[in-house]
């Protein structure tokens, strides 16, 4: 009886250890960054691509999405779950770094999941060339307003 309990405990502990190893491996992967290439009708998304590259260097960042107009850069960041206690501090750090990098542009950084999803949708439309500059401006203004409203 004692031997069976000991074997069962070892089995459970080894199963838990394997699962933890997979999660650790997933967290250590760098976030995948989708570079946005546009046709000549849409504003170049090079500032967005550069912002994504800069923020993906932080190890706590798991996902980055960004879109821009001529004068506005909207960046959304997803941070590892255990780093979310310092979310406000991280957002301010990213905001300051991007404002220094993109002087002359209005930079808006958000860590809110809803804003991230909305930004991802705009990125997809830009990639598929199914959106105009005017509509991009409207959507970014709407999302920025939504982000400020929630805070």
N, C-alpha and C positions, 0 to 999 in steps of 0.2 A: 504494500500500500504506500509506504513512504517513498519507495523507488518510483512508482507511478507519478506521485505528486511532484517529485524532483524533476522528472523528465518533462512533465507538463509545464512546470515553471520555466525550465530552460527553453522549451519550444516557444513559449509566449515571449520571453525576453529576446530571443533571437529574431522573432518576427517583428517586434517593435524596433529593434536596431536596424533592420534592413529598410524599413519604411522611412526612418529618420535619415538614413544615408541618401535616399533618393531625393528627399526634400532639400537637403543641404546642397546636393549637386545641382538641382534646378535653380536655386537662389544664386549660385555662383556664376551662372551664365550671364553674359552681358545682354542688355536689352537689344532687341532687334530694331534697327532703324530703317524705315522705308524712306529712301530718297524720293522726293517729288520732282518729277520733270514735267514741265508744262509746254504747251504750244505757244506760239507768238501772241495769241490773244489774251492770255492770262499773265498777270504780274509774275515775274520770276520768283521762285520759291527758294532761292539760294540762301537768304537769311534764315529761313526756317530750317533748312538742312544743316546749316552751320550751328544753329542753336541746339538742334537734336544731337549733333556730334559732341558738342561741348558738355551737355548735361548727361550724356550716356557714359561719360568717364567717371561719374560718381558711382561708387559701388552700391549705394542704397537705392539707386534709381532702377526700376524694373521696366518702365515703359515711358516713352516720350513721344508727344505729338505736337506739331507746330504748323501754323499757317500764317501768312503775312499778306499785307497789302503794301502800298507804297510807303505808308508812314506808321503802320501798326504791326506789331509782332505778337501773336497770341501763342503761348506755350503752355502745355499741360503736362504734368509729371505725375507718374504713379510711383510711390515709394514703398519699399518693403514694409510688411505689416509691423514688425517690431520697431521700426524707426518712426512710426506714425505719432509717437508721443511727442516728438520734437518737430512736428509737421510745420507749425508756423515759423519756427526758426529756420528750417530748411528752405521753405518757400521764400522768405526774405533774403536768404543767402543767394539763392538762384536768381531772384529778381535783381539784386544788386550787381551780380556778376554779368548778367545779360544786359543791363542798362549801361554798364561800362563798355561792353563789347559792341553794342549797337547804339552808339551815341546819335542823337538826332531822330531816333525812332521811339514811338510810344510802345513800351514793352509791358505786356500783361502776363503774369505767371499764375497758374492755378494748380492746386493739388486736389481739387474736388473731382470726384469720380464722374458726376453728371457732365461737368464741363469737359472732361477728358473724352467722354463718349461723343459729345457734340463736335468736338474738334476732330476726332477720328472720322466722323461722317463727312466733314468738309474736306479733309485730306483725300478721302476716297473719291469724292466728286471731282476734285481737282485732278487726281490721277486719271480718272476716266474721261476728263474733258467734258463734263456735263454741267458745268457751272460757269457763269460769266464773272467778270471783275466786279460789276455792280452788285451781283448777288453775294459774292464773297465778302464785300464790304458790309452789306446788310447783315449777313450771318455773323461776322466777327463782332459787329456792334451789338447785336442781340445777345451773343454769348458773353461778352464783357459786361453788359448790363445785368445779365442773369448772375454772373459770378459776384458782382458787387452787391446785388440784392440779397444773395444768400449769406454774405458775410456780415 
